[in-house]
């Protein structure tokens, strides 16, 4: 369980992001709270996140994402990685996504 991620996205009590497979729910939950930008500062859509890219292509993906909370302007920098998980026949079964908060490193740049 990742309590920090759950807190950041404000997952309801009794649930956890690691139990969340509904990407549309996650998008709706975060779209009202955060603007998500790429490293160049351009807004990105949910379709451009690593998990969605891996679902679409079947290949691993990594991106640096910049989250800005709309209510107070707080910033978070995240490296998001996704990898395909295949079934025995080699078909995409699910996507594993990991995120690492690199805000402190980005602030030091």
Backbone as CSV, one residue per row, in Angstrom:
resi,resn,N_x,N_y,N_z,CA_x,CA_y,CA_z,C_x,C_y,C_z
1,UNK,0.842,-1.176,0.000,0.000,0.000,0.000,0.887,1.238,0.000
2,UNK,0.498,2.269,-0.724,1.253,3.501,-0.806,0.395,4.626,-0.232
3,UNK,0.559,4.851,1.060,-0.267,5.854,1.737,-0.038,7.251,1.193
4,UNK,1.208,7.575,0.793,1.486,8.902,0.249,0.730,9.116,-1.052
5,UNK,0.748,8.126,-1.933,0.012,8.253,-3.198,-1.481,8.369,-2.936
6,UNK,-1.990,7.557,-2.015,-3.410,7.628,-1.684,-3.769,9.016,-1.165
7,UNK,-2.912,9.580,-0.340,-3.159,10.900,0.222,-3.097,11.972,-0.864
8,UNK,-2.113,11.872,-1.749,-1.948,12.858,-2.809,-3.166,12.918,-3.717
9,UNK,-3.677,11.762,-4.097,-4.823,11.703,-4.992,-6.144,11.789,-4.231
10,UNK,-6.072,11.718,-2.916,-7.231,11.796,-2.039,-8.204,10.647,-2.305
11,UNK,-7.668,9.428,-2.241,-8.472,8.228,-2.405,-9.380,8.089,-1.189
12,UNK,-10.644,7.712,-1.377,-11.561,7.576,-0.238,-11.054,6.574,0.789
13,UNK,-11.404,6.803,2.060,-11.027,5.874,3.129,-11.468,4.465,2.774
14,UNK,-10.633,3.509,3.127,-10.962,2.116,2.877,-10.560,1.628,1.490
15,UNK,-10.068,2.537,0.634,-9.610,2.160,-0.705,-8.146,2.548,-0.830
16,UNK,-7.508,2.026,-1.838,-6.109,2.336,-2.086,-5.866,2.365,-3.581
17,UNK,-4.916,3.201,-4.024,-4.599,3.249,-5.439,-4.162,1.895,-5.967
18,UNK,-3.478,1.112,-5.122,-3.019,-0.177,-5.637,-4.190,-1.109,-5.925
19,UNK,-5.376,-0.773,-5.448,-6.573,-1.556,-5.745,-7.356,-0.947,-6.900
20,UNK,-6.921,0.209,-7.392,-7.660,0.942,-8.402,-7.214,0.517,-9.792
21,UNK,-8.091,-0.106,-10.538,-7.787,-0.480,-11.911,-8.612,0.346,-12.894
22,UNK,-9.494,1.163,-12.387,-10.357,1.983,-13.227,-9.652,3.314,-13.496
23,UNK,-8.959,3.405,-14.639,-8.209,4.620,-14.952,-9.117,5.819,-15.177
24,UNK,-10.335,5.595,-15.653,-11.256,6.716,-15.832,-11.638,7.323,-14.480
25,UNK,-11.857,6.476,-13.468,-12.144,6.993,-12.123,-10.974,7.830,-11.641
26,UNK,-9.770,7.315,-11.831,-8.582,8.033,-11.391,-8.457,9.364,-12.125
27,UNK,-8.715,9.369,-13.424,-8.647,10.601,-14.195,-9.671,11.622,-13.700
28,UNK,-10.902,11.176,-13.483,-11.932,12.087,-12.982,-11.557,12.626,-11.613
29,UNK,-10.953,11.772,-10.795,-10.584,12.175,-9.432,-9.467,13.208,-9.450
30,UNK,-8.492,13.039,-10.329,-7.350,13.947,-10.346,-7.580,15.165,-11.223
31,UNK,-8.442,15.072,-12.240,-8.597,16.195,-13.163,-9.197,17.417,-12.491
32,UNK,-10.013,17.235,-11.497,-10.568,18.382,-10.794,-9.635,18.958,-9.750
33,UNK,-8.604,18.221,-9.410,-7.690,18.634,-8.353,-6.375,19.159,-8.910
34,UNK,-5.877,18.531,-9.969,-4.553,18.836,-10.498,-4.591,19.186,-11.966
35,UNK,-3.653,20.039,-12.362,-3.254,20.133,-13.753,-2.031,19.241,-13.861
36,UNK,-1.947,18.448,-14.912,-0.806,17.567,-15.116,-0.080,18.041,-16.370
37,UNK,1.219,18.310,-16.207,2.027,18.837,-17.293,3.203,17.913,-17.567
38,UNK,3.715,17.994,-18.781,4.943,17.260,-19.080,6.125,18.111,-18.617
39,UNK,7.316,17.610,-18.821,8.500,18.310,-18.317,8.717,19.656,-19.002
40,UNK,8.155,19.838,-20.191,8.272,21.105,-20.910,7.250,22.135,-20.454
41,UNK,6.288,21.708,-19.620,5.281,22.628,-19.119,3.974,22.611,-19.880
42,UNK,3.835,21.678,-20.821,2.599,21.575,-21.596,1.601,20.672,-20.867
43,UNK,0.328,21.089,-20.836,-0.712,20.241,-20.267,-0.785,18.936,-21.040
44,UNK,-0.983,17.827,-20.322,-1.145,16.542,-20.989,-2.487,15.951,-20.596
45,UNK,-2.960,15.053,-21.445,-4.220,14.370,-21.168,-3.929,13.029,-20.514
46,UNK,-4.965,12.397,-20.008,-4.827,11.072,-19.413,-4.303,10.075,-20.435
47,UNK,-4.615,10.277,-21.704,-4.146,9.380,-22.767,-2.631,9.409,-22.922
48,UNK,-1.988,10.455,-22.420,-0.543,10.601,-22.568,0.243,10.103,-21.356
49,UNK,-0.437,9.589,-20.349,0.268,9.086,-19.173,0.917,7.750,-19.500
50,UNK,1.971,7.373,-18.775,2.639,6.109,-19.059,1.708,4.896,-19.038
51,UNK,0.810,4.814,-18.072,-0.079,3.647,-17.998,-0.938,3.530,-19.250
52,UNK,-1.522,4.630,-19.694,-2.361,4.591,-20.892,-1.533,4.246,-22.127
53,UNK,-0.311,4.780,-22.207,0.552,4.447,-23.345,0.865,2.951,-23.367
54,UNK,1.134,2.374,-22.199,1.438,0.944,-22.138,0.213,0.122,-22.495
55,UNK,-0.972,0.520,-22.030,-2.203,-0.181,-22.433,-2.365,-0.132,-23.947
56,UNK,-2.050,1.012,-24.544,-2.247,1.200,-25.976,-1.186,0.461,-26.805
57,UNK,0.082,0.492,-26.357,1.179,-0.026,-27.183,1.707,-1.389,-26.737
58,UNK,1.470,-1.749,-25.475,2.038,-2.977,-24.936,3.500,-2.858,-24.576
59,UNK,4.048,-1.637,-24.611,5.460,-1.406,-24.310,5.613,-0.574,-23.040
60,UNK,6.744,-0.734,-22.351,7.007,0.091,-21.161,7.069,1.577,-21.534
61,UNK,6.802,2.418,-20.556,6.844,3.862,-20.771,7.343,4.538,-19.502
62,UNK,8.039,5.650,-19.680,8.492,6.450,-18.530,8.357,7.921,-18.891
63,UNK,7.831,8.693,-17.963,7.696,10.133,-18.166,7.877,10.857,-16.848
64,UNK,8.383,12.066,-16.957,8.409,12.965,-15.810,7.165,13.835,-15.915
65,UNK,6.355,13.825,-14.860,5.104,14.574,-14.837,5.163,15.636,-13.744
66,UNK,4.542,16.770,-14.014,4.502,17.886,-13.083,3.041,18.104,-12.694
67,UNK,2.737,17.832,-11.432,1.376,18.016,-10.922,1.288,19.366,-10.214
68,UNK,0.272,20.148,-10.552,0.022,21.412,-9.866,-1.383,21.346,-9.302
69,UNK,-1.471,21.402,-7.963,-2.784,21.340,-7.321,-3.494,22.665,-7.554
70,UNK,-4.698,22.590,-8.103,-5.442,23.786,-8.486,-5.834,24.653,-7.295
71,UNK,-6.129,24.041,-6.164,-6.640,24.811,-5.029,-5.597,25.735,-4.419
72,UNK,-4.324,25.340,-4.432,-3.319,26.169,-3.764,-2.013,26.325,-4.537
73,UNK,-1.924,25.752,-5.725,-0.740,25.904,-6.550,0.459,25.071,-6.136
74,UNK,0.292,24.170,-5.166,1.417,23.334,-4.757,1.854,22.446,-5.913
75,UNK,3.161,22.243,-5.998,3.752,21.476,-7.090,4.272,20.133,-6.595
76,UNK,4.208,19.145,-7.458,4.828,17.834,-7.237,5.386,17.385,-8.573
77,UNK,6.610,16.913,-8.560,7.234,16.317,-9.733,7.300,14.816,-9.501
78,UNK,6.884,14.056,-10.487,6.797,12.606,-10.367,7.447,11.964,-11.593
79,UNK,8.256,10.918,-11.376,8.653,10.040,-12.482,7.672,8.878,-12.448
80,UNK,6.942,8.708,-13.531,5.985,7.604,-13.635,6.507,6.595,-14.651
81,UNK,6.551,5.340,-14.238,6.992,4.238,-15.094,5.865,3.234,-15.200
82,UNK,5.690,2.676,-16.387,4.696,1.613,-16.536,5.309,0.471,-17.330
83,UNK,4.881,-0.729,-16.970,5.359,-1.946,-17.633,4.173,-2.862,-17.906
84,UNK,4.190,-3.527,-19.053,3.113,-4.473,-19.347,3.305,-5.761,-18.556
85,UNK,2.219,-6.336,-18.083,2.222,-7.656,-17.463,1.414,-8.560,-18.380
86,UNK,2.056,-9.615,-18.821,1.461,-10.478,-19.836,0.957,-11.781,-19.235
87,UNK,-0.047,-12.368,-19.876,-0.514,-13.692,-19.455,0.384,-14.753,-20.097
88,UNK,0.089,-16.009,-19.857,0.920,-17.104,-20.369,0.994,-17.144,-21.891
89,UNK,-0.024,-16.587,-22.539,-0.043,-16.579,-24.005,0.654,-15.347,-24.586
90,UNK,1.153,-14.476,-23.717,1.837,-13.278,-24.189,0.936,-12.093,-24.441
91,UNK,-0.327,-12.187,-24.028,-1.275,-11.081,-24.190,-1.210,-10.151,-22.988
92,UNK,-1.456,-8.884,-23.255,-1.451,-7.898,-22.178,-2.558,-8.218,-21.181
93,UNK,-2.178,-8.439,-19.946,-3.138,-8.762,-18.893,-3.448,-7.528,-18.056
94,UNK,-2.402,-6.798,-17.693,-2.564,-5.566,-16.924,-1.293,-4.748,-17.037
95,UNK,-1.334,-3.557,-16.496,-0.183,-2.662,-16.525,0.200,-2.334,-15.088
96,UNK,1.486,-2.422,-14.826,2.026,-2.038,-13.525,2.630,-0.657,-13.672
97,UNK,2.175,0.274,-12.846,2.738,1.622,-12.881,3.320,1.954,-11.522
98,UNK,4.528,2.493,-11.540,5.160,2.968,-10.314,5.424,4.457,-10.465
99,UNK,5.415,5.137,-9.348,5.671,6.575,-9.349,6.660,6.910,-8.244
100,UNK,7.579,7.796,-8.562,8.556,8.260,-7.592,8.502,9.772,-7.532
101,UNK,8.339,10.308,-6.335,8.291,11.749,-6.133,9.716,12.299,-6.212
102,UNK,9.977,13.166,-7.196,11.302,13.765,-7.363,11.252,15.279,-7.160
103,UNK,10.261,15.740,-6.409,10.087,17.178,-6.200,11.334,17.823,-5.611
104,UNK,11.929,17.213,-4.618,13.109,17.799,-3.970,14.261,17.933,-4.967
105,UNK,14.456,16.924,-5.800,15.517,16.991,-6.798,15.257,18.102,-7.813
106,UNK,14.005,18.236,-8.252,13.667,19.269,-9.237,13.827,20.663,-8.635
107,UNK,13.489,20.824,-7.365,13.637,22.132,-6.730,15.102,22.517,-6.593
108,UNK,15.987,21.513,-6.491,17.409,21.767,-6.342,18.074,22.141,-7.686
109,UNK,17.398,21.865,-8.796,17.982,22.153,-10.112,18.070,23.648,-10.377
